[in-house]
Structures are given as C-alpha cells and as structure tokens.
C-alpha cells in the first residue's frame, strides 16, 4: 500500500470515530453533588470559574473540595470563598504522615472551628500501596485525626489503599461504628461494600466504575444501598468513560451517575438527585 493511500485510510478511520458525547447531553437535573474533588490543583484552579460554570450547566450544584493538609488549605481557601456551592474537607493525607505532628492536628482543629465551610476531616487513612510514609507514621496520623473528628463531632472521609482490613480495625477501635464515615474512592467488591455498610458508613464511587475492567466494582454497586451511596470525581484524577485519560472535572460526574444507574436498574436522574441529597445530608452542606 502506498504511503498516500495509508494516510487516506487513517484519515477516513478517524472521520468515522464518534465524537465524545458532551456531559450536558446527559440532561441531568440541578441537584447533583461531587462529594470529593481537588479543584485547587493545577489547571482546575487556573480556570476555576469556567470549571464551576460547566459543572453548574451539567446539574452539579454541590461540591466538596478536599485540601490535603493545613498548608494546602491556607494557600487555596480563598479561591472558593464566593462559591456557596463549594464546601471544604480538610485533613493530612497518609502520604504526608511522616511530617504529621501534634501541631498539624492543632492547625486542623483551629481551622475547622474558624471556618464553617469545613464540613469534614479527610481524606485521612492508610495507604500501603505507596511507601511515602511508614505504616507506623500513617497509623499515628490517622488515629490522631480520628480523635480530632470525635472532639469536633464532624464526619471523616477515608482514604484506604491496600489497607482495607487495617483501616476498618482502627475505625472500630476508635469508636466510629455508626458515626458519619465516608469511604472515599471505593474500588472493591460486594463483600467489602457489605462490610462497610454494616458499620453504618457511606460509600463514594468514582469514575472508574465506568471502565470495562471494573466488573468487581460494578457488582458491588448493585448491592450498595442507595441511601448510603455518594458519587465523586476525585478530579483531576480518574476521569470516567468516555473521557478516560483526560483531566477530570465535576462536569464529567454525570457519566459516573449514568453508569451506576444502569448497573442498579434505576432512572439516572433519580439516582443523580438521591446521591446529591445523600452528600448534602452527610456533610450538612448546601
């Protein structure tokens, strides 16, 4: 085949590819909620007004922005002051546990008491997939922040990677059965989902549920009580299909909701609004 012919074939194949559907085409109602976003990171922060406008046009009316530590909070909090739809989640991530101290805990407590936009401590927990901080340092930071959350009487948002059983054991030892707990970025199967719910906790499902290989997660979604279910972008990470590999943003949240509704056999708009209400209720957010 001649070079010119090959180029023409490639061009024709590209022309036949369907364009990605726009998230606005999902036509989901006003009232969705992104329970976990990092809007203060990278390109999202640089174009925040446009990002939030796109989210609004796609029905996302509530967003939880997660600040990974007091430094990130102090640097980024003013970005969102005029946006009533954005609430805050603040905590020391397990990756940063080696630098965690009593002073860190005190900074977080003071921020929560001073700023009523902070609705939860998170994302806190254990991450044994990476070794940025030792398991001992992670457990120390985790338990200290759980103690703070009990004293402040606010929810916690859990990060757990390759540490499922250890995370649960610490939560139970610290008296968090039937307390407001959100298991962020859940990616496991039905057995783990049932166990989390048995302790009275909520589960947040990310865009990875749309991936073809996420069959175990899709099976879990089938049995997650819709009253305990939230959805998230974890943006700028984990963009759902058909935007996988792109920078994620809240406007893409609807694709996650539509997939979950399909798996659960529900009306997409009904699930969308229910998950939004669950988020607002759990975090006492608008």
C-alpha positions, 0 to 999 in steps of 0.5 A, spaced: 500 500 500 502 506 498 504 511 503 498 516 500 493 511 500 495 509 508 494 516 510 487 516 506 485 510 510 487 513 517 484 519 515 477 516 513 478 511 520 478 517 524 472 521 520 468 515 522 470 515 530 464 518 534 465 524 537 465 524 545 458 525 547 458 532 551 456 531 559 450 536 558 447 531 553 446 527 559 440 532 561 441 531 568 437 535 573 440 541 578 441 537 584 447 533 583 453 533 588 461 531 587 462 529 594 470 529 593 474 533 588 481 537 588 479 543 584 485 547 587 490 543 583 493 545 577 489 547 571 482 546 575 484 552 579 487 556 573 480 556 570 476 555 576 470 559 574 469 556 567 470 549 571 464 551 576 460 554 570 460 547 566 459 543 572 453 548 574 450 547 566 451 539 567 446 539 574 452 539 579 450 544 584 454 541 590 461 540 591 466 538 596 473 540 595 478 536 599 485 540 601 490 535 603 493 538 609 493 545 613 498 548 608 494 546 602 488 549 605 491 556 607 494 557 600 487 555 596 481 557 601 480 563 598 479 561 591 472 558 593 470 563 598 464 566 593 462 559 591 456 557 596 456 551 592 463 549 594 464 546 601 471 544 604 474 537 607 480 538 610 485 533 613 493 530 612 493 525 607 497 518 609 502 520 604 504 526 608 504 522 615 511 522 616 511 530 617 504 529 621 505 532 628 501 534 634 501 541 631 498 539 624 492 536 628 492 543 632 492 547 625 486 542 623 482 543 629 483 551 629 481 551 622 475 547 622 472 551 628 474 558 624 471 556 618 464 553 617 465 551 610 469 545 613 464 540 613 469 534 614 476 531 616 479 527 610 481 524 606 485 521 612 487 513 612 492 508 610 495 507 604 500 501 603 500 501 596 505 507 596 511 507 601 511 515 602 510 514 609 511 508 614 505 504 616 507 506 623 507 514 621 500 513 617 497 509 623 499 515 628 496 520 623 490 517 622 488 515 629 490 522 631 485 525 626 480 520 628 480 523 635 480 530 632 473 528 628 470 525 635 472 532 639 469 536 633 463 531 632 464 532 624 464 526 619 471 523 616 472 521 609 477 515 608 482 514 604 484 506 604 489 503 599 491 496 600 489 497 607 482 495 607 482 490 613 487 495 617 483 501 616 476 498 618 480 495 625 482 502 627 475 505 625 472 500 630 477 501 635 476 508 635 469 508 636 466 510 629 461 504 628 455 508 626 458 515 626 458 519 619 464 515 615 465 516 608 469 511 604 472 515 599 474 512 592 471 505 593 474 500 588 472 493 591 467 488 591 460 486 594 463 483 600 467 489 602 461 494 600 457 489 605 462 490 610 462 497 610 455 498 610 454 494 616 458 499 620 453 504 618 458 508 613 457 511 606 460 509 600 463 514 594 464 511 587 468 514 582 469 514 575 472 508 574 466 504 575 465 506 568 471 502 565 470 495 562 475 492 567 471 494 573 466 488 573 468 487 581 466 494 582 460 494 578 457 488 582 458 491 588 454 497 586 448 493 585 448 491 592 450 498 595 444 501 598 442 507 595 441 511 601 448 510 603 451 511 596 455 518 594 458 519 587 465 523 586 470 525 581 476 525 585 478 530 579 483 531 576 484 524 577 480 518 574 476 521 569 470 516 567 468 513 560 468 516 555 473 521 557 478 516 560 485 519 560 483 526 560 483 531 566 477 530 570 472 535 572 465 535 576 462 536 569 464 529 567 460 526 574 454 525 570 457 519 566 459 516 573 451 517 575 449 514 568 453 508 569 451 506 576 444 507 574 444 502 569 448 497 573 442 498 579 436 498 574 434 505 576 432 512 572 439 516 572 436 522 574 433 519 580 439 516 582 443 523 580 438 527 585 438 521 591 446 521 591 446 529 591 441 529 597 445 523 600 452 528 600 448 534 602 445 530 608 452 527 610 456 533 610 450 538 612 452 542 606 448 546 601 
